[in-house]
Amino acid sequence: AEHQHVRYNPLRDDWVLVSAHRVKRPWQGQLEKPPPEDVPRWDPKNPLCPGATRANGEVNPKYEGTFIFTNDFPALQPDAPEPDDSDHPLFRAAPARGVCKVMCFHPWSDLTLPLMSLPEIRAVIDAWAELATELGASYPWVQIFENKGAMMGCSNPHPHCQVWASSFLPNEACLEDRTQRQHLSQHGVPMLLEYAEQEARRK
């Protein structure tokens, strides 16, 4: 805990430098402001609010629970064309197709997931499961993620997440799939289950 060392990451099958002593150095770097606390509950100019108009001209329904729609600015599209053939192996490209959705957790903009009631949170989780099942029937990878705060790339304070389904397995997922399969084959127990049990035992 006091000196630098390398620590094994079994999910990535690589070693990471840990320089624990460096947290004692004086910090003069950038400090981020906390998120604004005066977010209005409903704003007609906020494209994620019920009844608001989004960038593509569509008007949101006056939803009262979760609301899911296809991202107006998707990173992946289902009908993307095949890339041109490369004339050199260092400049290869492959097709990437998929679907990007946005899911609003709640009609109010001044809430975050931890502040919602348990039934409201359960409705969000159930919607995640339905989306993962629905999109997973057509795509090998479905990723549900939430960016929190402008620093992390979140462009809107309204409680929401992204759902990306892709025709390919991303590099990290591919690597972690391989390491978990190897661990199960060698030790007869799922890696993450064993890791959780070890963490609980070691407190």
KEPAVEX-578784 format. One line per field, with one value per residue (C-alpha): residue number from 0; residue in one letter; chain; x negated, z, y negated. Coordinates in nm, 2 decimals. Example, Ala and Ser with C-alpha at 12.3 -4.5 7.8 and 13.67 -1.06 7.14 Angstrom:
<pts>
pos <- c(0	1)
code <- c(A	S)
unit <- c(A	A)
px <- c(-1.23	-1.37)
pz <- c(0.78	0.71)
py <- c(0.45	0.11)
</pts>
This chain:
<pts>
pos <- c(0	1	2	3	4	5	6	7	8	9	10	11	12	13	14	15	16	17	18	19	20	21	22	23	24	25	26	27	28	29	30	31	32	33	34	35	36	37	38	39	40	41	42	43	44	45	46	47	48	49	50	51	52	53	54	55	56	57	58	59	60	61	62	63	64	65	66	67	68	69	70	71	72	73	74	75	76	77	78	79	80	81	82	83	84	85	86	87	88	89	90	91	92	93	94	95	96	97	98	99	100	101	102	103	104	105	106	107	108	109	110	111	112	113	114	115	116	117	118	119	120	121	122	123	124	125	126	127	128	129	130	131	132	133	134	135	136	137	138	139	140	141	142	143	144	145	146	147	148	149	150	151	152	153	154	155	156	157	158	159	160	161	162	163	164	165	166	167	168	169	170	171	172	173	174	175	176	177	178	179	180	181	182	183	184	185	186	187	188	189	190	191	192	193	194	195	196	197	198	199	200	201	202)
code <- c(A	E	H	Q	H	V	R	Y	N	P	L	R	D	D	W	V	L	V	S	A	H	R	V	K	R	P	W	Q	G	Q	L	E	K	P	P	P	E	D	V	P	R	W	D	P	K	N	P	L	C	P	G	A	T	R	A	N	G	E	V	N	P	K	Y	E	G	T	F	I	F	T	N	D	F	P	A	L	Q	P	D	A	P	E	P	D	D	S	D	H	P	L	F	R	A	A	P	A	R	G	V	C	K	V	M	C	F	H	P	W	S	D	L	T	L	P	L	M	S	L	P	E	I	R	A	V	I	D	A	W	A	E	L	A	T	E	L	G	A	S	Y	P	W	V	Q	I	F	E	N	K	G	A	M	M	G	C	S	N	P	H	P	H	C	Q	V	W	A	S	S	F	L	P	N	E	A	C	L	E	D	R	T	Q	R	Q	H	L	S	Q	H	G	V	P	M	L	L	E	Y	A	E	Q	E	A	R	R	K)
unit <- c(A	A	A	A	A	A	A	A	A	A	A	A	A	A	A	A	A	A	A	A	A	A	A	A	A	A	A	A	A	A	A	A	A	A	A	A	A	A	A	A	A	A	A	A	A	A	A	A	A	A	A	A	A	A	A	A	A	A	A	A	A	A	A	A	A	A	A	A	A	A	A	A	A	A	A	A	A	A	A	A	A	A	A	A	A	A	A	A	A	A	A	A	A	A	A	A	A	A	A	A	A	A	A	A	A	A	A	A	A	A	A	A	A	A	A	A	A	A	A	A	A	A	A	A	A	A	A	A	A	A	A	A	A	A	A	A	A	A	A	A	A	A	A	A	A	A	A	A	A	A	A	A	A	A	A	A	A	A	A	A	A	A	A	A	A	A	A	A	A	A	A	A	A	A	A	A	A	A	A	A	A	A	A	A	A	A	A	A	A	A	A	A	A	A	A	A	A	A	A	A	A	A	A)
px <- c(0.00	-0.30	-0.52	-0.48	-0.41	-0.25	0.09	0.24	0.57	0.72	0.99	0.74	0.46	0.21	0.02	0.10	-0.14	-0.01	-0.20	0.00	-0.24	-0.17	0.17	-0.02	-0.15	0.00	0.28	0.29	0.48	0.83	1.12	1.46	1.77	2.05	2.35	2.60	2.87	3.12	3.22	3.59	3.82	3.96	3.81	3.98	3.64	3.49	3.53	3.56	3.85	4.21	4.38	4.06	3.94	3.62	3.35	3.51	3.85	4.02	4.23	4.19	4.50	4.61	4.45	4.49	4.23	3.95	3.93	3.71	3.64	3.38	3.09	3.13	2.74	2.65	2.30	2.42	2.69	2.84	2.80	2.45	2.27	1.98	1.65	1.43	1.16	0.82	0.52	0.28	0.31	0.23	0.54	0.81	1.18	1.47	1.85	2.00	2.37	2.60	2.87	2.84	3.13	3.18	3.37	3.51	3.55	3.81	4.01	3.85	3.52	3.42	3.39	3.10	3.14	3.04	3.31	3.59	3.82	3.75	4.05	3.93	3.57	3.72	3.90	3.57	3.40	3.69	3.67	3.29	3.36	3.62	3.40	3.10	3.32	3.48	3.16	2.96	3.17	3.02	2.69	2.40	2.33	2.56	2.41	2.62	2.43	2.49	2.26	2.29	2.19	2.04	1.69	1.80	1.96	2.32	2.49	2.82	2.90	3.22	3.19	3.12	2.88	2.76	2.82	2.59	2.62	2.35	2.28	1.93	1.78	1.58	1.21	1.25	1.55	1.37	1.07	1.27	1.48	1.16	1.01	1.33	1.37	1.01	1.06	1.37	1.20	0.89	1.06	1.42	1.57	1.67	1.39	1.61	1.80	1.47	1.34	1.66	1.63	1.26	1.34	1.61	1.38	1.09	1.33)
pz <- c(0.00	0.05	-0.25	-0.62	-0.76	-1.06	-1.00	-1.22	-1.39	-1.47	-1.69	-1.92	-1.87	-1.82	-1.54	-1.42	-1.25	-0.91	-0.75	-0.43	-0.26	-0.52	-0.37	-0.10	-0.34	-0.32	-0.57	-0.77	-1.07	-1.20	-0.96	-1.12	-1.00	-0.86	-1.09	-1.08	-0.82	-0.98	-1.27	-1.35	-1.31	-1.66	-1.94	-2.28	-2.43	-2.29	-2.57	-2.32	-2.13	-2.19	-2.46	-2.58	-2.94	-3.02	-3.28	-3.55	-3.51	-3.33	-3.02	-2.71	-2.57	-2.23	-2.07	-1.70	-1.65	-1.87	-2.23	-2.50	-2.85	-3.13	-3.08	-3.30	-3.34	-3.34	-3.34	-3.52	-3.78	-3.90	-4.27	-4.29	-4.63	-4.66	-4.64	-4.95	-4.99	-4.87	-5.10	-4.79	-4.49	-4.25	-4.36	-4.33	-4.24	-4.17	-4.16	-3.83	-3.80	-3.51	-3.32	-3.07	-2.83	-2.55	-2.24	-2.01	-1.66	-1.54	-1.67	-1.41	-1.50	-1.14	-1.04	-1.07	-1.05	-0.68	-0.59	-0.75	-0.56	-0.56	-0.79	-1.04	-1.03	-1.08	-1.39	-1.53	-1.47	-1.62	-1.93	-1.95	-1.94	-2.21	-2.44	-2.39	-2.48	-2.78	-2.93	-2.83	-3.06	-3.36	-3.23	-3.06	-2.83	-2.63	-2.40	-2.16	-2.01	-1.84	-1.87	-1.56	-1.58	-1.86	-1.78	-1.88	-2.20	-2.08	-2.27	-2.08	-1.70	-1.76	-1.61	-1.90	-2.05	-2.38	-2.53	-2.81	-2.99	-3.24	-3.51	-3.36	-3.02	-2.89	-2.81	-2.43	-2.43	-2.67	-2.44	-2.12	-2.28	-2.37	-2.02	-1.84	-2.06	-1.99	-1.62	-1.61	-1.82	-1.59	-1.25	-1.29	-1.15	-1.31	-1.26	-1.15	-0.90	-0.75	-0.74	-0.56	-0.31	-0.25	-0.20	0.05	0.24	0.25	0.34)
py <- c(0.00	-0.23	-0.15	-0.11	0.23	0.40	0.56	0.84	0.77	1.11	0.97	0.81	1.06	0.79	0.60	0.25	0.01	-0.10	-0.39	-0.42	-0.66	-0.93	-1.01	-1.19	-1.46	-1.81	-1.86	-2.18	-2.04	-2.12	-2.09	-2.03	-2.22	-2.01	-1.97	-2.25	-2.21	-2.44	-2.21	-2.28	-1.98	-2.04	-2.26	-2.28	-2.36	-2.03	-1.77	-1.49	-1.63	-1.50	-1.70	-1.87	-1.88	-1.70	-1.81	-1.59	-1.77	-1.48	-1.57	-1.34	-1.19	-1.32	-1.01	-0.93	-0.65	-0.54	-0.66	-0.50	-0.64	-0.59	-0.83	-1.13	-1.14	-0.76	-0.64	-0.32	-0.27	0.06	-0.01	-0.16	-0.07	0.16	-0.03	-0.04	0.22	0.11	0.12	0.18	0.40	0.11	-0.07	0.19	0.12	0.35	0.30	0.17	0.17	0.13	-0.05	-0.34	-0.42	-0.67	-0.58	-0.85	-0.71	-0.95	-1.25	-1.49	-1.65	-1.73	-1.36	-1.11	-0.74	-0.71	-0.97	-0.77	-0.54	-0.17	-0.09	-0.36	-0.21	0.14	0.01	-0.12	0.21	0.41	0.18	0.25	0.62	0.60	0.39	0.62	0.92	0.75	0.61	0.91	1.13	0.94	0.81	0.99	0.70	0.48	0.21	0.00	-0.29	-0.63	-0.93	-1.15	-1.51	-1.73	-1.61	-1.26	-1.37	-1.40	-1.68	-1.69	-1.68	-1.49	-1.13	-0.91	-0.64	-0.52	-0.17	-0.06	0.27	0.35	0.61	0.67	0.74	0.44	0.51	0.49	0.72	0.97	0.98	1.02	1.29	1.48	1.45	1.55	1.85	1.95	1.91	2.12	2.39	2.40	2.35	2.47	2.15	1.82	1.56	1.27	1.49	1.62	1.26	1.13	1.42	1.34	0.97	1.05	1.29	1.04	0.75)
</pts>
